[in-house]
Amino acid sequence: MNANPNQRPIVDELNGILHFWHQSINNYEKYKDIKEFEYYGKEIKEAFEEADKEIPNISISRKINPDAIYTKIPSSSQLRGNIDIYD
């Protein structure tokens, strides 16, 4: 993502990119040799397949700081006064 907002894609461009990615994966035979947004459909599919291999290796556990004070954020019903959060 570009730091300059004027050089970022607009919603319609993002929609087009995501649509091309979706079609490159789900309609591979039709889109594998089509080039849009500087990439061929086959490159998109290969990138997603490679990323899928890495997903099991990604740690989603959070490290807990024993010196930190963790608090629960009140739910919207608690904020509306339906439940007394001070009991």
DAMO-V229132 format. One record per residue. RES is the residue in three letters. OMEGA is omega in whole degrees, 0 to 359 (999 if undefined). Layout:
# DAMO-V229132
<<RES/OMEGA> <RES/OMEGA>>
This chain:
# DAMO-V229132
<<MET/181> <ASN/180> <ALA/180> <ASN/183> <PRO/179> <ASN/180> <GLN/177> <ARG/178> <PRO/176> <ILE/184> <VAL/180> <ASP/178> <GLU/177> <LEU/178> <ASN/178> <GLY/179> <ILE/181> <LEU/177> <HIS/179> <PHE/177> <TRP/181> <HIS/181> <GLN/179> <SER/180> <ILE/187> <ASN/176> <ASN/189> <TYR/184> <GLU/181> <LYS/189> <TYR/187> <LYS/182> <ASP/178> <ILE/179> <LYS/175> <GLU/178> <PHE/175> <GLU/180> <TYR/172> <TYR/178> <GLY/181> <LYS/177> <GLU/178> <ILE/181> <LYS/179> <GLU/180> <ALA/179> <PHE/178> <GLU/177> <GLU/178> <ALA/178> <ASP/178> <LYS/182> <GLU/185> <ILE/179> <PRO/182> <ASN/182> <ILE/179> <SER/178> <ILE/180> <SER/178> <ARG/174> <LYS/180> <ILE/176> <ASN/183> <PRO/180> <ASP/182> <ALA/176> <ILE/181> <TYR/178> <THR/177> <LYS/177> <ILE/179> <PRO/178> <SER/181> <SER/179> <SER/177> <GLN/179> <LEU/179> <ARG/178> <GLY/178> <ASN/179> <ILE/180> <ASP/184> <ILE/183> <TYR/178> <ASP/999>>
